[in-house]
């Protein structure tokens, strides 16, 4: 299976505490991403050194990833998430999986 991986790095706005952002992402995953066709899973990570969040998502295909990504900014369920991040800090990388070793 050739899945797609999206890696998003971002910073939150200064007024958003870590525990609140985790709750916002929890809502985003339960009420938006998990309802999108081809969604597999999401990991949320935090880099203490540079105060940066990292989300890693897996999708069944690049088409599924791209479709969900386009919907992300036109859905009221995602609004709180979008408003809690610094838009200048967001970096998105979308990659197709080539091979897996276990």
N, C-alpha and C positions, 0 to 999 in steps of 0.2 A: 504494500500500500504506500502510495506517495502522498503524504499529508503536507499541509502548509503550516508554517510557524510564523507567528507575528511577535516581534519583540518591541515593546514600547517603553521608552524611558521618559520620565517626566518628574517635575517638581510640583508640589501643591502650592497654593497661595499661602502666604504667611499665617493668615488667621485660621487655617484648617488644621486642627490637631490630628496626630497620627491615628488615634483610635476612631475618630470621626471619619477619616478618609477610608479606613478599613471597612467601616460600616457602609459607606457610600459605595465602595467597590463590591461589597457583598450584595447590596441591592441591585447594582448594575449586572452582576453575574446571574443572579436568580431571576431577574425580571426582564433582561434584555439579551445578553449573549447566549444564555442557555436555551433561549427560545428561537435562536437563529438556526437555519438549516445548515448542517455540516459542522456545528460546534462540537468540539471534543472536550477541552478543558482549559482552565486558566490557572496560572500561578502568579501570586503577588509577592514581590521581594522588595527589600528596602536596603539601600546602601548608606550606612551611617557616615562613611567618609565624606560623601558629597551631598548628603541629604536628598537623595534621588530615589524615586520609586521605579521598579521594573515590573512590567506585566509580560508574561509569556503565555501566548495562547496557541492552541493547536486546532486546526480545522481540517475537515475531510479533503478539501481542495482549495486551490488558489481562488477559484471562482467564488466559493462559499465565503472565504475571507474577505475578498473585495466587495462582495454584495453587502455583507454585514458592516464593513467599514464605511460604506457610503450611507447606510441607514443611521449610523451612529450619531450624526450631527443634525438629524431631522426627526428626532423622536423625543417626546417629552419624558420618557423614562430615563433617558441618559442626561437630561439637563443638569441635574445636581452634580454629577460627575464632571461634566464639561466645565461647569462654573467653578469647580474647586481646584482646577489645575492651572498652572501658568502656561498659556498657549505657546509662549516663546521657548519653553523648555522641552516641548514634546518632540521626540525623535522616534520615528516608526521605521521598522525594518520588516519586510515581508519576504519570506524565503521558502522555496519548495524543498522538501526533504529529498535527499539523494540516496541515502543508505542508512541502515540502522545496524548496530552491532550490539549483541547482548552477551 
